[in-house]
């Protein structure tokens, strides 16, 4: 999966578009120093989004924005 493009939606929110889900829009919200998937506009022609897809999308977006280290050090993963 690849991040095709991203854009700012509003304050602390980013829209992401991925090649595996070409008709869907994903909204990421900033939590402290990284971005997490908040919601999505899913299209019926796209495959279902699995938890592993969510993880990969979050990692790709944070890597692109230079926040990969903060994302990998988040509290949810360290428990």
MMTF fields as JSON, N, C-alpha, C and O atoms, coordinates in Angstrom:
{
  "mmtfVersion": "1.0.0",
  "mmtfProducer": "UNKNOWN",
  "numBonds": 315,
  "numAtoms": 316,
  "numGroups": 79,
  "numChains": 1,
  "numModels": 1,
  "chainsPerModel": [1],
  "groupsPerChain": [79],
  "chainIdList": ["A"],
  "bondAtomList": [4, 2, 8, 6, 12, 10, 16, 14, 20, 18, 24, 22, 28, 26, 32, 30, 36, 34, 40, 38, 44, 42, 48, 46, 52, 50, 56, 54, 60, 58, 64, 62, 68, 66, 72, 70, 76, 74, 80, 78, 84, 82, 88, 86, 92, 90, 96, 94, 100, 98, 104, 102, 108, 106, 112, 110, 116, 114, 120, 118, 124, 122, 128, 126, 132, 130, 136, 134, 140, 138, 144, 142, 148, 146, 152, 150, 156, 154, 160, 158, 164, 162, 168, 166, 172, 170, 176, 174, 180, 178, 184, 182, 188, 186, 192, 190, 196, 194, 200, 198, 204, 202, 208, 206, 212, 210, 216, 214, 220, 218, 224, 222, 228, 226, 232, 230, 236, 234, 240, 238, 244, 242, 248, 246, 252, 250, 256, 254, 260, 258, 264, 262, 268, 266, 272, 270, 276, 274, 280, 278, 284, 282, 288, 286, 292, 290, 296, 294, 300, 298, 304, 302, 308, 306, 312, 310],
  "bondOrderList": [1, 1, 1, 1, 1, 1, 1, 1, 1, 1, 1, 1, 1, 1, 1, 1, 1, 1, 1, 1, 1, 1, 1, 1, 1, 1, 1, 1, 1, 1, 1, 1, 1, 1, 1, 1, 1, 1, 1, 1, 1, 1, 1, 1, 1, 1, 1, 1, 1, 1, 1, 1, 1, 1, 1, 1, 1, 1, 1, 1, 1, 1, 1, 1, 1, 1, 1, 1, 1, 1, 1, 1, 1, 1, 1, 1, 1, 1],
  "groupList": [{"groupName": "UNK", "atomNameList": ["N", "CA", "C", "O"], "elementList": ["N", "C", "C", "O"], "formalChargeList": [0, 0, 0, 0], "bondAtomList": [1, 0, 2, 1, 3, 2], "bondOrderList": [1, 1, 2], "singleLetterCode": "X", "chemCompType": "L-PEPTIDE LINKING"}],
  "groupTypeList": [0, 0, 0, 0, 0, 0, 0, 0, 0, 0, 0, 0, 0, 0, 0, 0, 0, 0, 0, 0, 0, 0, 0, 0, 0, 0, 0, 0, 0, 0, 0, 0, 0, 0, 0, 0, 0, 0, 0, 0, 0, 0, 0, 0, 0, 0, 0, 0, 0, 0, 0, 0, 0, 0, 0, 0, 0, 0, 0, 0, 0, 0, 0, 0, 0, 0, 0, 0, 0, 0, 0, 0, 0, 0, 0, 0, 0, 0, 0],
  "groupIdList": [1, 2, 3, 4, 5, 6, 7, 8, 9, 10, 11, 12, 13, 14, 15, 16, 17, 18, 19, 20, 21, 22, 23, 24, 25, 26, 27, 28, 29, 30, 31, 32, 33, 34, 35, 36, 37, 38, 39, 40, 41, 42, 43, 44, 45, 46, 47, 48, 49, 50, 51, 52, 53, 54, 55, 56, 57, 58, 59, 60, 61, 62, 63, 64, 65, 66, 67, 68, 69, 70, 71, 72, 73, 74, 75, 76, 77, 78, 79],
  "secStructList": [7, 7, 3, 3, 3, 3, 3, 3, 3, 3, 6, 6, 3, 3, 3, 3, 3, 3, 6, 6, 3, 3, 3, 3, 3, 3, 3, 3, 3, 3, 3, 6, 6, 3, 3, 3, 3, 3, 3, 3, 3, 7, 7, 6, 6, 1, 7, 7, 7, 7, 2, 2, 2, 2, 2, 2, 2, 2, 2, 2, 2, 2, 2, 2, 6, 6, 7, 2, 2, 2, 2, 2, 6, 7, 2, 2, 2, 2, 7],
  "xCoordList": [0.851, 0.0, 0.894, 1.944, 0.472, 1.213, 0.289, -0.898, 0.86, 0.142, 0.213, 1.294, -0.935, -0.977, -0.796, 0.022, -1.575, -1.449, -2.111, -2.881, -1.8, -2.431, -2.65, -1.993, -3.584, -3.862, -4.448, -4.993, -4.327, -4.92, -6.423, -6.881, -7.198, -8.654, -9.097, -9.893, -8.594, -8.831, -7.795, -6.882, -7.93, -6.928, -6.74, -7.705, -5.508, -5.104, -5.681, -5.633, -6.219, -6.794, -6.203, -6.062, -5.864, -5.282, -6.089, -6.492, -6.315, -6.948, -5.852, -4.844, -6.057, -5.106, -5.792, -6.937, -5.079, -5.598, -4.574, -3.389, -5.034, -4.142, -4.503, -5.671, -3.485, -3.722, -4.566, -5.25, -4.542, -5.346, -6.835, -7.687, -7.145, -8.523, -8.718, -8.837, -8.753, -8.742, -9.977, -9.907, -11.105, -12.347, -12.698, -13.729, -11.87, -12.147, -11.223, -10.096, -11.73, -10.956, -10.778, -11.739, -9.561, -9.249, -8.868, -8.11, -9.396, -9.141, -8.295, -8.665, -7.166, -6.239, -6.241, -6.247, -6.237, -6.256, -4.952, -4.439, -4.422, -3.169, -3.437, -4.332, -2.65, -2.667, -1.245, -0.337, -1.051, 0.284, 1.202, 1.058, 2.137, 3.122, 2.973, 3.869, 1.868, 1.667, 0.21, -0.635, -0.077, -1.433, -2.009, -1.316, -3.29, -3.993, -5.253, -5.866, -5.641, -6.837, -8.07, -8.328, -8.825, -10.005, -11.274, -12.109, -11.429, -12.627, -12.311, -11.212, -13.292, -13.087, -14.41, -15.468, -14.332, -15.467, -15.213, -14.539, -15.772, -15.509, -16.444, -17.626, -15.933, -16.714, -16.921, -16.008, -18.112, -18.459, -17.564, -17.407, -16.984, -16.121, -14.752, -14.032, -14.386, -13.096, -13.221, -14.312, -12.105, -12.145, -12.354, -12.157, -12.751, -12.917, -11.562, -10.526, -11.594, -10.366, -10.135, -10.953, -9.035, -8.704, -7.848, -7.301, -7.73, -6.851, -5.4, -4.726, -4.919, -3.538, -3.417, -2.373, -4.492, -4.495, -4.426, -3.709, -5.171, -5.161, -3.753, -3.269, -3.1, -1.734, -0.785, 0.021, -0.894, -0.004, -0.254, 0.693, -1.527, -1.853, -1.312, -0.756, -1.477, -0.982, 0.533, 1.081, 1.206, 2.666, 3.128, 4.056, 2.491, 2.868, 2.686, 3.558, 1.554, 1.302, 2.292, 2.847, 2.52, 3.449, 4.881, 5.64, 5.249, 6.584, 6.726, 7.757, 5.697, 5.714, 5.831, 6.501, 5.182, 5.178, 6.337, 6.428, 7.222, 8.375, 8.036, 8.733, 6.986, 6.555, 6.587, 5.911, 7.362, 7.415, 7.928, 7.394, 8.932, 9.494, 8.452, 8.317, 7.713, 6.667, 5.557, 5.011, 5.225, 4.174, 4.596, 3.792, 5.828, 6.304, 6.471, 6.452, 6.634, 6.803, 5.509, 5.549, 4.366, 3.093, 2.771, 3.27, 1.936, 1.61, 0.88, 1.127, -0.014, -0.824, 0.038, -0.339, 1.16, 2.017, 2.964, 3.467, 3.21, 4.174, 3.563, 4.282, 2.261, 1.616, 1.806, 1.328],
  "yCoordList": [-1.177, 0.0, 1.236, 1.255, 2.26, 3.52, 4.69, 4.665, 5.713, 6.97, 7.734, 8.142, 7.93, 8.608, 10.107, 10.734, 10.676, 12.108, 12.387, 11.575, 13.546, 13.981, 15.476, 16.174, 15.961, 17.397, 17.747, 16.891, 19.016, 19.475, 19.613, 20.185, 19.093, 19.206, 20.405, 21.223, 20.509, 21.633, 21.517, 20.696, 22.316, 22.319, 20.921, 20.269, 20.486, 19.194, 17.982, 16.877, 18.151, 17.041, 17.007, 18.038, 15.806, 15.603, 14.54, 13.531, 14.787, 13.796, 12.973, 13.514, 11.659, 10.791, 9.952, 9.533, 9.708, 8.906, 7.814, 8.1, 6.56, 5.416, 4.622, 4.541, 4.033, 3.316, 2.058, 1.657, 1.43, 0.229, 0.562, -0.29, 1.805, 2.27, 3.548, 4.63, 3.442, 4.643, 5.53, 6.716, 4.981, 5.757, 6.24, 6.887, 5.943, 6.295, 7.41, 7.554, 8.198, 9.275, 8.95, 8.582, 9.083, 8.778, 10.062, 10.874, 10.248, 11.451, 11.091, 10.235, 11.758, 11.532, 12.752, 13.887, 12.519, 13.601, 13.566, 12.492, 14.732, 14.804, 14.509, 15.092, 13.598, 13.284, 13.499, 12.764, 14.484, 14.894, 15.141, 16.153, 14.235, 14.467, 13.556, 13.503, 12.849, 11.965, 12.019, 12.602, 11.405, 11.391, 9.985, 9.001, 9.901, 8.633, 8.679, 9.737, 7.553, 7.493, 7.756, 7.042, 8.783, 9.176, 8.638, 8.044, 8.837, 8.386, 8.212, 8.525, 7.708, 7.528, 7.612, 7.301, 8.034, 8.002, 6.817, 6.934, 5.662, 4.421, 4.293, 4.621, 3.825, 3.615, 2.113, 1.324, 1.717, 0.298, -0.456, -1.67, 0.225, -0.437, -0.801, -1.603, -0.229, -0.511, -1.706, -1.989, -2.419, -3.531, -3.006, -1.822, -3.903, -3.515, -3.158, -3.688, -2.256, -1.804, -2.673, -2.682, -3.395, -4.267, -3.502, -2.448, -4.024, -3.377, -3.264, -2.28, -4.252, -4.163, -3.071, -2.429, -2.86, -1.752, -0.416, 0.489, -0.293, 0.945, 1.242, 2.368, 0.224, 0.4, 0.854, 1.765, 0.205, 0.547, 1.972, 2.697, 2.377, 3.737, 4.776, 5.793, 4.517, 5.454, 5.569, 6.667, 4.447, 4.46, 5.217, 6.022, 4.965, 5.655, 7.162, 7.927, 7.591, 9.03, 9.68, 10.735, 9.064, 9.636, 9.647, 10.573, 8.64, 8.606, 9.751, 10.423, 9.971, 11.045, 12.414, 13.301, 12.592, 13.881, 14.039, 15.055, 13.048, 13.132, 12.892, 13.392, 12.14, 11.865, 10.375, 9.924, 9.63, 8.181, 7.799, 6.878, 8.478, 8.155, 8.35, 7.5, 9.454, 9.707, 8.667, 8.229, 8.273, 7.272, 5.925, 5.251, 5.535, 4.246, 4.249, 3.185, 5.422, 5.525, 5.866, 6.215, 5.773, 6.133, 5.18, 4.055, 5.636, 4.852, 3.553, 2.533, 3.573, 2.395, 1.192, 0.054, 1.425, 0.319, -0.125, -1.248, 0.727, 0.422, -0.318, -0.669, -0.564, -1.243, -2.728, -3.44],
  "zCoordList": [0.0, 0.0, 0.0, 0.644, -0.723, -0.795, -0.514, -0.84, 0.098, 0.302, -1.011, -1.436, -1.657, -2.951, -2.765, -3.438, -1.84, -1.534, -0.201, 0.311, 0.351, 1.589, 1.506, 0.733, 2.316, 2.352, 3.711, 4.407, 4.077, 5.328, 5.154, 4.165, 6.105, 6.06, 6.89, 6.428, 8.091, 8.997, 10.106, 10.022, 11.12, 12.187, 12.791, 13.191, 12.846, 13.41, 12.689, 13.229, 11.502, 10.741, 9.333, 8.675, 8.891, 7.566, 6.827, 7.405, 5.538, 4.668, 4.01, 3.556, 3.961, 3.288, 2.226, 2.393, 1.13, 0.024, -0.277, -0.448, -0.342, -0.505, -1.756, -2.134, -2.396, -3.656, -3.485, -4.427, -2.326, -2.086, -1.962, -2.215, -1.571, -1.395, -2.215, -1.64, -3.549, -4.394, -4.287, -4.607, -3.844, -3.791, -2.387, -2.203, -1.405, -0.012, 0.465, -0.009, 1.417, 2.03, 3.507, 4.183, 4.008, 5.4, 6.12, 5.591, 7.334, 8.117, 9.336, 10.139, 9.452, 10.555, 11.464, 10.988, 12.758, 13.742, 14.52, 14.835, 14.826, 15.591, 17.056, 17.667, 17.609, 19.034, 19.52, 19.134, 20.347, 20.791, 19.591, 18.905, 19.334, 18.271, 17.057, 16.216, 16.955, 15.806, 15.357, 16.036, 14.205, 13.656, 13.732, 13.471, 14.094, 14.212, 13.359, 13.218, 12.794, 11.957, 12.812, 13.781, 12.447, 13.207, 12.564, 13.246, 11.268, 10.569, 9.091, 8.635, 8.352, 6.926, 6.19, 6.738, 4.949, 4.026, 3.11, 2.087, 3.5, 2.788, 1.6, 1.703, 0.483, -0.731, -0.925, -0.681, -1.36, -1.502, -2.481, -2.353, -3.44, -4.421, -3.853, -4.449, -2.719, -2.09, -1.15, -0.656, -0.894, 0.066, 1.49, 1.763, 2.382, 3.785, 4.384, 3.983, 5.343, 6.001, 7.232, 8.152, 7.25, 8.375, 9.387, 9.061, 10.608, 11.595, 11.119, 11.423, 10.383, 9.876, 8.812, 8.697, 8.026, 7.06, 7.785, 7.36, 8.88, 9.677, 10.179, 10.065, 10.736, 11.251, 10.146, 10.336, 8.992, 7.883, 7.392, 7.084, 7.317, 6.871, 7.847, 7.433, 9.144, 10.153, 10.078, 10.176, 9.907, 9.808, 8.563, 8.637, 7.425, 6.184, 6.293, 5.88, 6.848, 6.964, 7.924, 7.616, 9.082, 10.053, 9.526, 9.813, 8.768, 8.149, 7.147, 7.11, 6.342, 5.343, 5.999, 5.47, 7.151, 7.839, 8.821, 9.51, 8.893, 9.784, 11.239, 12.122, 11.509, 12.883, 13.215, 14.14, 12.47, 12.658, 14.046, 14.663, 14.537, 15.853, 16.948, 17.827, 16.909, 17.902, 17.794, 18.806, 16.568, 16.364, 16.947, 17.591, 16.728, 17.242, 18.756, 19.375, 19.366, 20.815, 21.545, 22.725, 20.876, 21.503, 22.647, 22.689, 23.572, 24.763, 24.441, 25.084, 23.456, 23.136, 22.759, 23.036, 22.148, 21.707, 22.822, 22.788, 23.794, 24.852, 26.035, 26.97, 26.018, 27.162, 27.115, 27.998]
}
